Amino acid sequence: MSDTSIRRDVLANGVRFVTERMPHVRSVSIGVWLGRGSRHEPTAHAGIAHFVEHMLFKGTAHRSAEGIAQEVDSIGGQLDAFTSKEYAGYYMKVLDEHLPIAVDLLADLVSHPTFDAADIEKEQKVVLEEIKMVEDTPDDLVHELFAEGFWPNHPLGRPILGLPSTVAAFDPSQLREYFTSTYVAPYLSVVAVGNFEHDVLKAMLETAFADVPRSGTPVTLVAPVVAQHTLVRRKDLEQSHVCIGMAALPQSHADRYASYALNTLLGGSMSSRLFQNVREKRGLAYAVFSGLSAYQDTGALSIYAGCGNDAVSELIDVVVAELRQLRDEPVADAELRRAKDHLKGSLMLNLESTSSRMSHLARQEIYRDRTDTLDQMLAAIERVSVDDIQRLSQQFFAPGALGVTVLGNVNGLQVTREQLCV
């Protein structure tokens, strides 16, 4: 990923535009990225960001839902979308010769949705089923319950899908009002990677995105306050699902690469401490891993494991002991070397496809308003030291820092604050 292949630009109406040319491929991945997600929506309309994403595929002023599907299939393209807590994405992967079709289709989706009342009623049923599906997917549900307790009474603690009561109440005027205030130039970026010419694509975008408004409604962000909660929820399951978490770093923090390395050696790889000590040596869990969630103004490091209902207490004790050791004892040079090489290898492998490069560039545009090259990222990983790991461990794994959620058939399980004290 060289500096010369990545270009940042702005369309006449203010929509940002980032490209990376890869002339050796025959495809293009292009996406429209919205720097707004579920944390930016009104509490009374929880789930509206995700619901609007669904509705954009239900038809525009120029295309029906069936017409959209047929147009994508007729060129062998891939079209998808998602909503997260701080952004949303609509993206296509097509052969380079079909780029004009992809541009026109994506621009139409984010510029001219119809929000037909009959379609809204049908999609409400779909999303309500999606919410029920989370309730029946315990490894997803335990993370939602954890977030709700970790960031109480804050949008980051709410489910992206919303609540059954709010979703069932959406009407065309609410959706239209949200759309017109949110899908505007200051919050939109177009990111494209593949075989095309920047200036040719820019000319297409200027025409296709001409109807995007230049301004919308600003949103004031309030940082969440962390609560070190303990929640045990009984659910009739064959296995218990455990989520242990603590505050971590926001997206653009200077120590973010050190936190990536810390997460990797804690539970982000097969040679990590949690995988080896929880699964391989003790056989307490089939699935055990750690992960980072990073937002504009906050973050969390969470540990997940699925274990037998009678093994929850032992599992928590083992995890807390691993955190304590990471905090109190410097990691070996060889262990850090392995974590850094794993990170670097994963990064390079992930950036081999046009779609993953597009997503990577889009996140940088949304969060940092700049583009780091691959060489800069590899150098930042390489600079991480043993001292950096211990310093962050002491920050993350401080006394009283842990929250825990347990979901399973655990009659009478008690998780005490003393048990969670590192």
C-alpha positions as CSV (number, residue, x, y, z in Angstrom):
1,M,0.0,0.0,0.0
2,S,2.0,3.0,-1.2
3,D,1.4,6.7,-0.7
4,T,1.0,7.3,-4.4
5,S,-1.7,4.8,-4.9
6,I,-4.1,6.3,-2.3
7,R,-5.8,9.6,-3.1
8,R,-8.1,11.6,-0.9
9,D,-10.5,14.1,-2.5
10,V,-13.8,15.9,-2.0
11,L,-16.7,16.2,-4.3
12,A,-18.3,19.5,-5.1
13,N,-21.1,19.0,-2.5
14,G,-18.7,18.1,0.3
15,V,-18.8,14.3,0.1
16,R,-15.4,12.9,0.9
17,F,-13.8,10.5,-1.6
18,V,-10.9,8.1,-1.1
19,T,-9.4,5.8,-3.7
20,E,-6.7,3.2,-4.0
21,R,-5.8,2.0,-7.4
22,M,-4.8,-1.7,-7.9
23,P,-4.2,-2.1,-11.6
24,H,-3.3,-5.8,-11.4
25,V,-6.8,-6.8,-10.4
26,R,-10.0,-7.0,-12.5
27,S,-12.4,-6.0,-9.7
28,V,-13.5,-2.8,-7.9
29,S,-14.9,-2.6,-4.4
30,I,-16.7,0.6,-3.8
31,G,-18.7,1.6,-0.7
32,V,-20.7,4.6,0.6
33,W,-19.8,5.0,4.3
34,L,-21.9,6.9,6.8
35,G,-20.2,8.3,9.9
36,R,-23.3,7.8,11.9
37,G,-24.6,4.7,13.7
38,S,-26.8,3.6,16.6
39,R,-25.1,5.8,19.2
40,H,-26.2,8.9,17.3
41,E,-29.9,8.1,17.2
42,P,-32.5,9.4,19.6
43,T,-33.2,7.1,22.5
44,A,-36.9,7.2,21.7
45,H,-36.1,5.8,18.2
46,A,-33.6,3.2,19.2
47,G,-32.8,1.0,16.2
48,I,-33.7,3.5,13.6
49,A,-30.2,3.7,12.1
50,H,-30.3,-0.1,11.4
51,F,-33.9,0.0,10.2
52,V,-33.2,2.8,7.7
53,E,-30.3,0.6,6.4
54,H,-32.8,-2.2,5.7
55,M,-35.3,0.2,4.1
56,L,-32.8,1.6,1.6
57,F,-32.9,-1.8,-0.1
58,K,-36.7,-1.8,-0.4
59,G,-36.9,0.5,-3.3
60,T,-35.9,4.0,-4.6
61,A,-37.6,6.5,-6.8
62,H,-36.0,4.7,-9.8
63,R,-35.7,1.0,-8.7
64,S,-37.9,-1.6,-7.0
65,A,-36.4,-4.0,-4.4
66,E,-36.6,-6.8,-7.0
67,G,-35.1,-4.5,-9.6
68,I,-32.1,-3.8,-7.3
69,A,-31.5,-7.5,-6.7
70,Q,-31.8,-8.4,-10.4
71,E,-29.5,-5.6,-11.4
72,V,-26.8,-6.8,-9.0
73,D,-27.2,-10.4,-10.1
74,S,-27.1,-9.6,-13.8
75,I,-23.5,-8.3,-13.5
76,G,-22.3,-11.0,-11.1
77,G,-21.8,-8.4,-8.4
78,Q,-22.0,-8.5,-4.6
79,L,-24.0,-5.9,-2.7
80,D,-24.2,-5.7,1.1
81,A,-24.6,-3.3,4.0
82,F,-24.3,-3.1,7.8
83,T,-24.9,-0.8,10.7
84,S,-22.6,-0.5,13.7
85,K,-22.6,1.7,16.7
86,E,-20.7,4.6,15.1
87,Y,-21.0,4.1,11.3
88,A,-22.8,2.2,8.5
89,G,-21.6,1.0,5.1
90,Y,-23.2,0.2,1.8
91,Y,-20.8,-1.5,-0.6
92,M,-20.5,-3.5,-3.8
93,K,-17.8,-5.6,-5.4
94,V,-18.0,-5.7,-9.2
95,L,-15.8,-6.3,-12.3
96,D,-14.1,-3.1,-13.3
97,E,-16.2,-2.8,-16.4
98,H,-19.3,-2.6,-14.3
99,L,-18.1,0.2,-12.0
100,P,-20.6,2.8,-13.6
101,I,-23.5,0.5,-12.7
102,A,-22.3,0.2,-9.1
103,V,-21.8,3.9,-8.7
104,D,-25.3,4.7,-10.0
105,L,-26.9,2.0,-7.9
106,L,-25.2,2.9,-4.6
107,A,-25.9,6.6,-5.1
108,D,-29.6,5.9,-5.8
109,L,-29.8,3.8,-2.6
110,V,-28.5,6.6,-0.4
111,S,-30.2,9.4,-2.2
112,H,-33.7,8.4,-3.2
113,P,-35.3,5.8,-0.9
114,T,-39.1,5.7,-0.9
115,F,-40.0,4.6,2.7
116,D,-43.2,3.1,1.5
117,A,-45.6,2.4,4.4
118,A,-46.4,-1.1,3.3
119,D,-42.7,-2.0,3.0
120,I,-42.1,-0.5,6.4
121,E,-44.7,-2.7,7.9
122,K,-43.2,-5.8,6.3
123,E,-39.7,-4.9,7.4
124,Q,-40.7,-4.3,11.0
125,K,-41.7,-8.0,11.1
126,V,-38.3,-8.9,9.7
127,V,-36.3,-6.9,12.2
128,L,-38.4,-8.1,15.1
129,E,-37.5,-11.6,14.0
130,E,-33.8,-10.5,13.9
131,I,-34.1,-9.3,17.5
132,K,-35.6,-12.7,18.5
133,M,-32.7,-14.4,16.8
134,V,-30.2,-12.6,19.0
135,E,-32.1,-13.9,22.0
136,D,-31.6,-17.4,20.7
137,T,-27.9,-16.8,19.9
138,P,-26.3,-16.8,23.4
139,D,-22.7,-15.9,22.3
140,D,-24.2,-12.7,20.8
141,L,-26.7,-12.1,23.6
142,V,-24.0,-12.3,26.3
143,H,-22.1,-9.4,24.6
144,E,-25.2,-7.3,24.3
145,L,-26.0,-7.9,28.0
146,F,-22.5,-7.0,28.9
147,A,-22.5,-3.8,27.0
148,E,-25.8,-2.8,28.6
149,G,-24.4,-3.2,32.0
150,F,-20.9,-1.8,31.2
151,W,-22.2,1.4,29.6
152,P,-25.6,1.8,31.4
153,N,-28.1,4.4,30.2
154,H,-25.9,5.2,27.2
155,P,-26.4,4.6,23.4
156,L,-23.2,2.5,23.3
157,G,-24.9,0.1,25.7
158,R,-28.0,-0.3,23.6
159,P,-28.5,-3.0,21.0
160,I,-27.9,-1.8,17.4
161,L,-31.2,-3.5,16.4
162,G,-33.2,-1.5,18.8
163,L,-36.0,-2.7,21.1
164,P,-39.2,-4.4,20.0
165,S,-41.2,-1.4,21.2
166,T,-39.3,1.2,19.3
167,V,-39.0,-0.8,16.1
168,A,-42.7,-1.6,16.0
169,A,-43.5,2.2,16.3
170,F,-41.5,3.4,13.3
171,D,-43.5,5.3,10.7
172,P,-42.6,6.9,7.3
173,S,-42.3,10.4,8.7
174,Q,-39.9,9.4,11.5
175,L,-37.7,7.4,9.0
176,R,-37.8,10.2,6.5
177,E,-36.8,12.8,9.1
178,Y,-33.9,10.7,10.3
179,F,-32.7,10.0,6.8
180,T,-32.8,13.6,5.6
181,S,-30.9,14.8,8.7
182,T,-28.3,12.1,8.6
183,Y,-27.5,11.0,5.0
184,V,-25.8,14.3,4.2
185,A,-22.4,15.3,2.8
186,P,-20.6,16.0,6.1
187,Y,-21.2,12.4,7.2
188,L,-20.7,10.5,3.9
189,S,-17.5,9.1,2.4
190,V,-17.1,7.2,-0.9
191,V,-14.2,4.7,-0.8
192,A,-13.1,2.7,-3.8
193,V,-10.3,0.2,-4.3
194,G,-9.4,-1.7,-7.5
195,N,-8.8,-1.2,-11.2
196,F,-10.0,2.3,-12.2
197,E,-8.7,5.8,-12.7
198,H,-9.4,8.2,-9.9
199,D,-10.4,11.2,-12.1
200,V,-12.7,9.1,-14.2
201,L,-14.4,7.7,-11.1
202,K,-14.6,11.2,-9.6
203,A,-16.5,12.5,-12.6
204,M,-19.1,9.6,-12.2
205,L,-19.5,10.4,-8.6
206,E,-20.0,14.1,-9.1
207,T,-23.1,13.3,-11.3
208,A,-24.4,10.4,-9.3
209,F,-24.2,12.0,-5.8
210,A,-25.3,15.5,-6.9
211,D,-28.6,15.2,-4.9
212,V,-26.9,14.6,-1.6
213,P,-27.6,17.6,0.7
214,R,-24.7,19.7,1.9
215,S,-25.7,19.9,5.5
216,G,-27.7,18.0,8.2
217,T,-28.4,18.0,11.9
218,P,-25.3,18.0,14.1
219,V,-25.1,15.5,17.0
220,T,-23.5,16.1,20.4
221,L,-21.6,13.1,21.7
222,V,-21.6,12.3,25.4
223,A,-18.9,9.9,26.6
224,P,-20.2,6.9,28.5
225,V,-19.5,6.3,32.2
226,V,-18.3,2.8,32.9
227,A,-20.0,0.6,35.5
228,Q,-18.1,-2.4,36.8
229,H,-21.3,-4.5,36.9
230,T,-21.9,-8.2,37.7
231,L,-24.8,-9.9,36.0
232,V,-25.8,-13.5,36.2
233,R,-28.8,-14.3,34.0
234,R,-30.3,-17.8,34.0
235,K,-31.2,-19.2,30.6
236,D,-31.8,-22.9,29.9
237,L,-28.7,-23.7,27.8
238,E,-26.4,-26.6,27.5
239,Q,-23.4,-24.3,28.2
240,S,-22.8,-21.1,30.1
241,H,-21.5,-18.0,28.2
242,V,-19.2,-15.7,30.1
243,C,-18.1,-12.1,29.1
244,I,-15.5,-10.4,31.3
245,G,-14.5,-6.8,30.3
246,M,-12.8,-3.6,31.3
247,A,-12.3,-0.1,29.9
248,A,-9.7,0.2,27.1
249,L,-8.7,2.8,24.5
250,P,-10.7,4.9,22.0
251,Q,-10.1,4.5,18.2
252,S,-7.4,7.1,17.7
253,H,-5.4,6.7,20.9
254,A,-1.6,6.9,20.4
255,D,-1.2,3.6,22.2
256,R,-3.7,1.7,20.0
257,Y,-1.0,-0.6,18.4
258,A,0.3,-1.5,21.9
259,S,-3.3,-2.4,22.8
260,Y,-3.6,-4.6,19.7
261,A,-0.5,-6.5,20.7
262,L,-1.7,-6.9,24.3
263,N,-5.0,-8.3,23.1
264,T,-3.2,-10.7,20.7
265,L,-1.0,-12.2,23.4
266,L,-3.9,-12.3,25.9
267,G,-6.6,-14.0,23.8
268,G,-6.3,-13.0,20.1
269,S,-4.5,-16.1,18.7
270,M,-4.1,-19.8,19.2
271,S,-0.8,-19.3,21.1
272,S,-2.4,-16.7,23.4
273,R,-2.4,-17.1,27.1
274,L,-6.1,-17.6,27.4
275,F,-6.4,-20.2,24.6
276,Q,-3.4,-22.1,26.0
277,N,-4.3,-22.0,29.7
278,V,-8.1,-22.1,29.5
279,R,-8.6,-24.5,26.6
280,E,-5.5,-26.5,26.0
281,K,-4.2,-27.0,29.5
282,R,-7.4,-27.2,31.5
283,G,-10.0,-28.1,28.9
284,L,-12.5,-25.6,30.4
285,A,-13.8,-24.2,27.2
286,Y,-14.0,-24.9,23.5
287,A,-14.2,-21.2,22.5
288,V,-12.2,-18.6,24.4
289,F,-10.9,-15.3,23.1
290,S,-10.4,-11.7,23.8
291,G,-11.3,-8.7,21.6
292,L,-11.2,-4.9,21.5
293,S,-14.1,-2.6,20.9
294,A,-12.9,0.9,20.1
295,Y,-15.1,4.0,19.6
296,Q,-14.5,7.8,19.2
297,D,-14.3,8.5,22.9
298,T,-14.0,5.2,24.7
299,G,-13.2,1.5,24.3
300,A,-13.5,-1.9,26.0
301,L,-11.4,-5.1,26.1
302,S,-13.6,-8.1,26.5
303,I,-13.0,-11.8,27.1
304,Y,-15.5,-14.4,26.0
305,A,-15.7,-18.1,26.9
306,G,-18.3,-20.8,26.6
307,C,-17.9,-23.4,29.3
308,G,-19.8,-26.1,31.3
309,N,-22.4,-24.7,33.7
310,D,-20.4,-26.1,36.7
311,A,-17.1,-24.6,35.4
312,V,-18.0,-20.9,35.4
313,S,-16.4,-20.1,38.8
314,E,-13.1,-21.9,37.9
315,L,-13.0,-20.2,34.5
316,I,-13.4,-16.7,36.0
317,D,-10.6,-17.5,38.5
318,V,-8.3,-18.6,35.7
319,V,-9.0,-15.5,33.6
320,V,-8.5,-13.2,36.6
321,A,-5.2,-14.9,37.4
322,E,-4.0,-14.4,33.8
323,L,-4.8,-10.7,33.9
324,R,-3.0,-10.4,37.2
325,Q,0.1,-12.0,35.8
326,L,0.1,-9.8,32.7
327,R,-0.2,-6.8,34.9
328,D,2.5,-7.7,37.4
329,E,5.1,-9.6,35.4
330,P,6.8,-8.2,32.2
331,V,6.1,-10.4,29.1
332,A,9.0,-12.3,27.6
333,D,10.6,-10.9,24.5
334,A,9.8,-14.0,22.5
335,E,6.1,-13.8,23.4
336,L,5.9,-10.2,22.4
337,R,7.7,-11.0,19.2
338,R,5.2,-13.7,18.4
339,A,2.3,-11.4,19.0
340,K,3.8,-8.7,16.8
341,D,4.5,-11.1,14.0
342,H,1.0,-12.5,14.3
343,L,-0.5,-8.9,14.1
344,K,1.7,-8.0,11.1
345,G,0.9,-11.2,9.2
346,S,-2.9,-10.8,9.8
347,L,-2.8,-7.2,8.7
348,M,-1.0,-8.0,5.5
349,L,-3.2,-11.0,4.7
350,N,-6.3,-9.1,5.4
351,L,-5.3,-6.3,3.0
352,E,-4.9,-8.6,0.0
353,S,-8.5,-8.2,-1.2
354,T,-10.1,-5.0,-2.6
355,S,-13.0,-5.3,-0.3
356,S,-10.9,-5.5,2.9
357,R,-8.7,-2.7,1.8
358,M,-11.8,-0.6,1.1
359,S,-13.2,-1.3,4.6
360,H,-9.8,-0.4,6.1
361,L,-9.5,2.9,4.3
362,A,-13.1,3.8,5.2
363,R,-12.5,3.3,8.9
364,Q,-9.4,5.4,8.8
365,E,-11.4,8.1,7.0
366,I,-14.2,8.0,9.5
367,Y,-12.1,8.0,12.7
368,R,-8.8,9.7,11.8
369,D,-9.4,11.8,8.8
370,R,-6.1,10.6,7.4
371,T,-4.7,7.4,5.8
372,D,-1.8,5.5,7.3
373,T,0.2,3.4,4.8
374,L,0.8,-0.3,5.4
375,D,4.5,0.6,6.1
376,Q,3.5,3.1,8.8
377,M,1.2,0.6,10.5
378,L,3.8,-2.2,10.4
379,A,6.4,0.2,11.9
380,A,3.9,1.2,14.6
381,I,3.4,-2.5,15.6
382,E,7.2,-3.0,15.6
383,R,7.7,-0.1,18.0
384,V,5.6,-1.7,20.7
385,S,7.8,-2.6,23.7
386,V,7.6,-4.9,26.7
387,D,7.2,-1.7,28.8
388,D,4.3,-0.6,26.7
389,I,2.5,-3.9,27.3
390,Q,3.0,-3.8,31.1
391,R,2.0,-0.1,31.2
392,L,-1.3,-0.8,29.4
393,S,-1.9,-3.9,31.5
394,Q,-1.5,-1.9,34.7
395,Q,-4.0,0.7,33.2
396,F,-6.6,-1.9,32.0
397,F,-6.3,-4.5,34.8
398,A,-6.5,-2.1,37.7
399,P,-8.3,-3.2,41.0
400,G,-12.1,-3.0,40.6
401,A,-11.9,-2.6,36.8
402,L,-13.6,-5.8,35.7
403,G,-17.3,-6.3,34.9
404,V,-18.8,-9.7,34.1
405,T,-21.9,-11.1,32.5
406,V,-22.8,-14.8,32.8
407,L,-25.6,-16.3,30.7
408,G,-26.6,-19.9,31.3
409,N,-28.2,-22.6,33.4
410,V,-26.4,-21.6,36.5
411,N,-28.7,-22.0,39.5
412,G,-27.4,-20.0,42.5
413,L,-24.1,-18.9,41.0
414,Q,-22.5,-16.0,42.9
415,V,-19.8,-14.0,41.4
416,T,-18.3,-11.7,44.0
417,R,-16.3,-8.5,43.5
418,E,-13.5,-10.1,45.5
419,Q,-13.4,-12.9,42.9
420,L,-13.1,-10.3,40.1
421,C,-10.4,-8.3,41.9
422,V,-7.1,-8.3,40.0
